[in-house]
């Protein structure tokens, strides 16, 4: 059978990445930028997908500023859209020794992660390799176009 008998369907991957100051202002800007890019990518302001991912971004960015801040270092927000299948937000900070726990119940409250768990299809945390400071907390929403048309 020829190699092209079962061609791969193209998947459009859109990405947006921005480094922001580890301040409350930086966290607010992360939320605003994610909402704006979602709108530009076909998930309008006020849609279910936009509302959910904006709330998740706000929580992850606030946690990066509150718990992951290292003076003089920024945090990073990254938004990815995998065609019309899923959306993913990642927030990377510089403190890898403080990892959030599934269930959202950490020693410092952690109630916001309960919100992340409720809104996201899945979420998790990836500690960076030894010698590289930091961690990335991510959350995904499946089939955002289906979510938007409830």
SVG drawing of the C-alpha trace seen along z (x, -y; Angstrom):
<svg xmlns="http://www.w3.org/2000/svg" viewBox="-27 -46 49 48">
<polyline fill="none" stroke="black" stroke-width="0.4" points="0.0,0.0 1.5,-3.4 2.6,-5.7 0.1,-8.3 -2.9,-6.0 -3.9,-7.3 -2.9,-10.9 -2.7,-12.8 -5.3,-15.4 -3.8,-18.8 -4.1,-20.2 -3.9,-23.9 -1.9,-24.7 -2.0,-28.3 0.3,-29.6 0.7,-32.7 3.5,-33.1 4.3,-36.1 6.6,-36.8 5.1,-39.0 6.3,-40.6 5.6,-38.5 3.2,-41.1 -0.6,-41.4 -0.5,-43.7 1.3,-40.9 -1.3,-38.4 -4.2,-40.7 -2.4,-41.2 -2.1,-37.5 -5.9,-37.1 -6.6,-40.0 -4.1,-38.7 -5.5,-35.2 -9.1,-36.5 -8.1,-38.7 -6.3,-35.8 -9.2,-33.4 -11.5,-36.0 -9.2,-36.4 -9.1,-32.6 -12.9,-32.3 -13.9,-31.9 -15.7,-35.2 -15.8,-37.2 -18.4,-35.7 -18.4,-32.2 -18.2,-29.2 -14.7,-28.3 -13.5,-31.9 -15.0,-32.3 -13.6,-29.0 -10.1,-29.4 -10.0,-33.1 -10.9,-32.0 -8.3,-29.2 -5.7,-31.6 -6.5,-34.1 -6.1,-31.5 -2.8,-30.0 -1.3,-33.4 -2.3,-34.6 -0.7,-31.5 2.5,-32.1 2.7,-35.6 1.7,-34.6 3.5,-31.3 6.0,-31.0 7.6,-34.5 11.3,-34.9 12.4,-38.5 13.6,-39.9 12.2,-37.0 9.1,-36.9 6.5,-34.3 5.3,-33.0 1.9,-32.4 1.4,-30.2 -1.9,-29.6 -2.3,-26.9 -5.2,-26.0 -5.2,-22.5 -7.6,-23.1 -11.1,-22.9 -10.3,-20.0 -8.8,-21.6 -7.3,-24.7 -4.4,-24.6 -3.0,-27.3 0.4,-26.9 1.8,-29.2 5.5,-28.8 7.1,-30.3 10.5,-30.1 9.8,-28.1 9.8,-24.3 9.8,-23.3 6.2,-24.3 4.1,-22.0 0.3,-22.2 -1.5,-19.0 -4.4,-17.4 -7.6,-18.0 -6.4,-21.6 -5.9,-21.3 -2.4,-22.6 -1.1,-24.0 -1.8,-27.6 -5.4,-27.3 -5.4,-26.1 -9.2,-26.7 -8.5,-28.2 -7.2,-24.9 -10.6,-23.4 -12.0,-25.9 -9.3,-24.9 -10.2,-21.2 -13.9,-21.9 -13.5,-24.0 -10.7,-22.2 -11.0,-18.8 -7.6,-18.0 -4.8,-19.8 -1.4,-19.1 2.0,-20.3 5.4,-19.6 8.5,-20.3 11.5,-21.4 14.6,-19.3 17.2,-19.3 19.3,-22.4 16.5,-24.3 14.4,-26.3 10.7,-26.4 7.5,-24.5 4.7,-24.7 1.1,-24.3 -1.2,-23.6 -4.9,-23.1 -6.8,-21.9 -10.4,-22.2 -11.6,-19.7 -13.7,-20.5 -14.2,-24.1 -16.5,-24.6 -18.9,-22.0 -18.7,-23.8 -19.6,-27.1 -22.7,-25.8 -24.5,-24.3"/>
</svg>
